[in-house]
Amino acid sequence: MKIAIPLAEGKLSLHFGHCASFALIEVDAQTKKIVGRKELDAPPHQPGLLPPWLAERGATVIIAGGMGQRAQQLFVQQGIQVVIGAPCDTPENIVNNFLAGTLQVGDNICDH
């Protein structure tokens, strides 16, 4: 499992489409432990680009603060599970909480 998290200044970016980079957190699905992390510079903003770009890099889950309906559909079409409403925190804390089933998600802050 690889979990993509949009970053701004080392923490989750609330606006995934305009983030500076992505953390790709590799997880052992059986032990539910983080086994690796890569940080990738985000490509220039272009509608519809991120779902296939992240899928090509092996992402199976994206955790974001907010995301428009169309973007959510595009991620699902790429086979990527979408989790929205995540808090602004470090990627490791977010992933560990997600794996433990304790990630507190709120409202989708994106309205488009």
C-alpha positions as CSV (number, residue, x, y, z in Angstrom):
1,M,0.0,0.0,0.0
2,K,1.3,3.5,-0.9
3,I,-0.5,6.5,0.6
4,A,-0.1,9.9,-1.0
5,I,-0.4,13.0,1.1
6,P,-0.2,16.5,-0.4
7,L,2.3,18.7,1.5
8,A,2.9,22.3,2.3
9,E,5.7,23.1,4.7
10,G,6.0,19.5,5.8
11,K,2.3,19.0,6.7
12,L,-0.8,18.1,4.9
13,S,-1.8,20.8,2.4
14,L,-5.5,21.6,2.7
15,H,-5.6,22.3,-1.1
16,F,-4.2,19.2,-2.7
17,G,-4.2,20.5,-6.3
18,H,-1.9,23.4,-5.4
19,C,0.5,21.6,-3.0
20,A,4.3,22.0,-3.3
21,S,5.0,18.2,-3.0
22,F,3.6,14.8,-2.1
23,A,4.7,12.4,0.5
24,L,4.4,8.8,-0.7
25,I,4.3,6.7,2.4
26,E,4.8,2.9,1.8
27,V,3.0,0.7,4.3
28,D,3.2,-3.0,5.0
29,A,-0.5,-3.9,4.9
30,Q,-0.1,-6.9,7.2
31,T,1.8,-5.2,10.0
32,K,0.2,-1.8,9.4
33,K,3.7,-0.2,9.8
34,I,5.4,2.5,7.7
35,V,8.2,0.9,5.7
36,G,9.3,3.8,3.5
37,R,8.7,7.4,2.5
38,K,9.5,9.4,-0.6
39,E,8.8,13.1,-1.2
40,L,8.1,14.1,-4.7
41,D,7.8,17.6,-6.1
42,A,4.3,18.1,-7.4
43,P,4.0,18.6,-11.2
44,P,2.7,22.0,-12.4
45,H,-1.0,22.5,-11.7
46,Q,-3.2,21.1,-14.5
47,P,-6.7,19.8,-14.0
48,G,-6.9,16.0,-14.2
49,L,-3.2,15.5,-14.1
50,L,-2.6,14.3,-10.5
51,P,-4.7,11.1,-10.4
52,P,-2.8,9.4,-13.2
53,W,0.5,10.9,-12.1
54,L,0.1,9.5,-8.6
55,A,-1.2,6.1,-9.9
56,E,2.0,5.8,-12.1
57,R,4.0,6.2,-8.9
58,G,2.1,3.4,-7.1
59,A,-0.3,5.4,-4.9
60,T,-3.3,3.3,-3.7
61,V,-4.7,5.8,-1.3
62,I,-4.8,9.6,-1.2
63,I,-5.5,11.4,2.1
64,A,-6.4,15.1,1.6
65,G,-8.0,18.0,3.5
66,G,-10.4,18.8,0.7
67,M,-11.0,17.7,-2.9
68,G,-13.7,18.5,-5.5
69,Q,-16.1,15.9,-6.7
70,R,-14.6,15.6,-10.2
71,A,-11.1,15.0,-8.7
72,Q,-12.5,12.3,-6.4
73,Q,-14.0,10.6,-9.4
74,L,-10.7,10.7,-11.3
75,F,-8.8,9.2,-8.4
76,V,-11.4,6.4,-8.1
77,Q,-11.1,5.7,-11.8
78,Q,-7.3,5.2,-11.3
79,G,-8.0,2.7,-8.5
80,I,-7.0,5.1,-5.7
81,Q,-9.0,5.2,-2.5
82,V,-9.9,8.8,-1.5
83,V,-10.0,10.0,2.1
84,I,-10.9,13.6,2.6
85,G,-11.3,16.0,5.6
86,A,-8.0,15.1,7.1
87,P,-6.4,17.5,9.6
88,C,-3.2,19.5,8.9
89,D,-0.6,17.2,10.5
90,T,2.6,15.4,9.5
91,P,2.3,12.6,7.0
92,E,3.5,10.0,9.5
93,N,0.9,11.0,12.1
94,I,-1.9,11.0,9.5
95,V,-0.9,7.6,8.1
96,N,-0.5,6.0,11.6
97,N,-3.9,7.3,12.6
98,F,-5.4,6.1,9.3
99,L,-3.9,2.6,9.8
100,A,-5.1,2.4,13.4
101,G,-8.6,3.5,12.3
102,T,-8.4,6.6,14.5
103,L,-8.0,9.3,11.8
104,Q,-10.4,12.1,12.6
105,V,-11.8,13.4,9.3
106,G,-14.0,16.5,9.1
107,D,-15.8,18.3,6.3
108,N,-14.5,18.4,2.8
109,I,-13.2,22.0,2.6
110,C,-13.2,22.1,-1.2
111,D,-16.4,23.2,-2.9
112,H,-15.6,22.6,-6.6
